[in-house]
Amino acid sequence: MDLFDKCTVNLGPLGKYADQAEGYFMFPKLEGEISNRMIFHGKERLIWSLNNYLGLANHPEVRKADAEGAAQFGMAYPMGARMMSGQTKFHEQLENELAAYVKREHAYLLNYGYQGMLSIINSIVDRKDVIVYDSEAHACIIDGMRLHFGKRFVYPHNNIENLETQLKRATRLTEQTGGGILVITEGVYGMSGDLGKLDQIVALKSKYNFRLLVDDAHGFGTMGPTGAGTDEHFGVQKEVDLYFGTFAKSMAGIGGFVAGDYKVIKYLMYNMRSQIFAKSLPMPMVLGALKRLELIRTQPEHRENLWKIVHALQNGLKEAGLDIGNTQSPVTPVMLNGGVGEATQITYDLRENYNIFCSIVSYPVVPKGVILLRLIPTAVHTLEDVSYTINAFKEVKHKLEQKAYSTEMADIENV
Ligand SMILES: Cc1ncc(COP(=O)(O)O)c(C=O)c1O
């Protein structure tokens, strides 16, 4: 059999819908300026699916900093990995400013959040160590653990009682191996919007000896009194040993960082393979990130606008009888009952008849029979956007209950 035979026979759990869904449900093209309104399939739509939480993607000062960075340095500079030939004072400045913002001794830049997380896990644990992690951990955490030669124990999502059981198991094991324990959670869970129970997790430190790594991709810039993250929200910055953030969301850029005690970050700098064996972040990204961080720190109005929209949207949806689960963050899931066919029909209806573009998640990512429509409010949405959307969702729910949507996948051939 040829290795590539599988590529046409079985495209995998997501690829199996490629023929019907590509270009519409999957790999859709959003065109025009990044904003609350963009062009999809030739028409303007109200966009609720971009993690541009603070609306910085198109902020004039951000655009200017990005352009000036590119004009001055090009995209190539610096050449090589940080350790070899890719170090600059601007990379260091960004790290210093990030560390100060999240109140840690030191920070280190990551070229991508995903690869960075993988590499943090890979470099900080060895075969004697045990990882204990939440069952809803993001793919980058799961993939990082795939590189781990030692044991790993999972606890059901946010179940602190079970986390304690896993910590007991891990403690027994590490007493034999002589290793340590790493607990990994997210600050904000990106699908459901609920928070990792950081306060309860750190409380367990008085009984068990472990280190805590928090992936705060969605919390950085959005959560806490100064936007410094979910650990700031809970008042536990000192107890979170390693804080991870990405630039892909609130920072509306690319890259990420990890922050913690100097000695630990220093160890990561000399051991993280994703950074040792990969080219340094290009200068426009670094200068652009410095500008974004400055705006996040000095212009709280972006976060205030975001939360105004979040509260209006989430309260309005709840009042309209929609189930938005347990979210405590800007991430706003709307849960409906139905199969994959109904989910695609609803998305199609929202996009074509209401001109609302949001992301759709169905089985197998969520349990069978659940449709999750995910709305990401941002600082550049308006209260009119919110009320229009709440009405549309109310109507869609009603139509679903009246069995107006077929259980077949939407026929999008003629769109
Ligand atoms: C929880 C979480 N961790 C990590 C990442 C990966 O970050 P990046 O997009 O910077 O690679 C994401 C998604 O972007 C995420 O949602």
PDBQT file of the ligand as one rigid body, heavy atoms in Angstrom, charges set to zero:
ROOT
HETATM    1  C1  LIG A 501      -5.726  27.911  25.053  1.00  0.00    +0.000 C 
HETATM    2  C2  LIG A 501      -4.799  28.140  23.895  1.00  0.00    +0.000 A 
HETATM    3  N1  LIG A 501      -3.480  27.873  24.029  1.00  0.00    +0.000 NA
HETATM    4  C3  LIG A 501      -2.634  28.057  23.011  1.00  0.00    +0.000 A 
HETATM    5  C4  LIG A 501      -3.048  28.509  21.786  1.00  0.00    +0.000 A 
HETATM    6  C5  LIG A 501      -2.057  28.629  20.663  1.00  0.00    +0.000 C 
HETATM    7  O1  LIG A 501      -1.616  29.924  20.490  1.00  0.00    +0.000 OA
HETATM    8  P1  LIG A 501      -1.051  30.457  19.081  1.00  0.00    +0.000 P 
HETATM    9  O2  LIG A 501      -2.222  30.739  18.209  1.00  0.00    +0.000 OA
HETATM   10  O3  LIG A 501      -0.280  31.678  19.471  1.00  0.00    +0.000 OA
HETATM   11  O4  LIG A 501      -0.159  29.403  18.513  1.00  0.00    +0.000 OA
HETATM   12  C6  LIG A 501      -4.409  28.796  21.598  1.00  0.00    +0.000 A 
HETATM   13  C7  LIG A 501      -4.957  29.269  20.308  1.00  0.00    +0.000 C 
HETATM   14  O5  LIG A 501      -4.559  30.096  19.623  1.00  0.00    +0.000 OA
HETATM   15  C8  LIG A 501      -5.299  28.612  22.679  1.00  0.00    +0.000 A 
HETATM   16  O6  LIG A 501      -6.608  28.891  22.547  1.00  0.00    +0.000 OA
ENDROOT
TORSDOF 0
